[in-house]
């Protein structure tokens, strides 16, 4: 697929370039609590700006219901993007309306503008091809003749959406540096990965990760299970899990996984339990088969951390997706911290699979350069590893 370097070599000075970025950051009111995705978008935007392109960025934030919603405005993102670029970033008041048209028309060479939340338009996520194509046509018309499209939002390439998929058929399309790097990393994980190959999966639900577990088990040497999903595995072994998160409808699936891959799956041996789901909950470290009734597992315990760390320190390749516990509560963050630190301390090719894992790295103050790659797209990463096609990548490869 053509990439950003190809576009830059063709020349972009005076050309409008529509960039689909992933700027879906967590907010507390109008304050960004983790700007990792904004910073990840900088290299592509900066290169285009420095080369004299008129850069028009489109992105989503949150899950608005196909109409404008002030709580999901990209205004905080525009401010932060401008701070990081050390330049003014104009925010259009709409997506393809009068404000967007005047904002784009006013761009100077090297200037950057951000369109308002693309999901304020219901056509973006429509299942109707014609509706999505209609929005894609409006976006292409907005940037006009001679424009190009750069897909740099890896976190959305697994979605067949207007600003990801359909617009790539309306304009000359190129993979941004971020998308290109992500795909190359994932191809390493699914190809000839250096062994031993260890995968750490956490997060809340087995059902969310079942497909990727089945896809990865034949390829990995060890699969370490933490987070809320661990309690369904423990229940499948016949252990009581108190009031811990439990997917009873997945117990049969987890029993089969344990039967088929007992030599590969590693479960926690001790748990940090709380008497309720709260930052100030009373906590108690117990054996994994001895969670008291009424208590819930909120983190893996210190023996589990050491068990997991021993595997990770000797690994040649590590993929980590999902925290080991409720790291947002300091009292239940040590399992996640211990896993992350063990990966940093290893000599492995290490990939953090986006989402909450990437947020944990930054929240817990771990060195980002201690990992080979921190993905911006948790869902996209998992779907790729599961063997699913990514529409936003297929269209760039001319296969859609």
KAQUIBEL-V875799 format. One line per field, one symbol per residue. phi: phi as a letter, one per 20 degrees, with the letter a starting at -180 (. if undefined). psi: psi as a letter, one per 30 degrees, with the letter a starting at -180 (. if undefined). A space follows every 50 residues. Layout:
phi=???
psi=???
//
This chain:
phi=.fcgffffffocgneecededddeefccmddfebegffffefgfffffff enfeeddcadbmcfembgbgfdfegfffffffffelbfdfdfebecefff fffffefegnfccdffhfefdffgdfeegffffffgffffffenfnfccd ecdgfcfedecgeddfffeecgdcefgffffffffffffedeffdfddcd dcnedfgfdgfffffegfddebcedcmfffffffffenefcldfgbdffd fffffffffecffdeddfdbcedceaeafdffcbecffecffgndcfcae efffgffffffffeeeccdccofeaeffegfcdffffffffffgfedefd ceemlfffffgffemeffffdfbdfecgffffffffnffdgfegffemdd
psi=kkaeeeeeffkfkfkkjkkjljgilkkjbgkkfjgeeeeffeeeeeeeef ggljkjkkllkailhglkjefgkgeeeeeeeeeefhlkjkjkfaegaeee eeeefgklkflkkklljfgfjffegkfjeeeeeeeeeeeeeefakgllkj jgiefgfgkilefeeefffflkkkkleeeeeeeeeeeeffbikklkjkkk kbaekeefgeeeeeefefflekjkkaaffffeeeeffgkkgbglkkjefg eeeeeeeeefhffekklkflkjllfljlegkklkkllfghklkflkkfll leeeeeeeeeeefglekkkkjklfaiffjefhffeeeeeeeeeeflgljk kkhabfeeeeeeegglkegfkekjlfieeeeeeeffglkjefeeefggf.
//
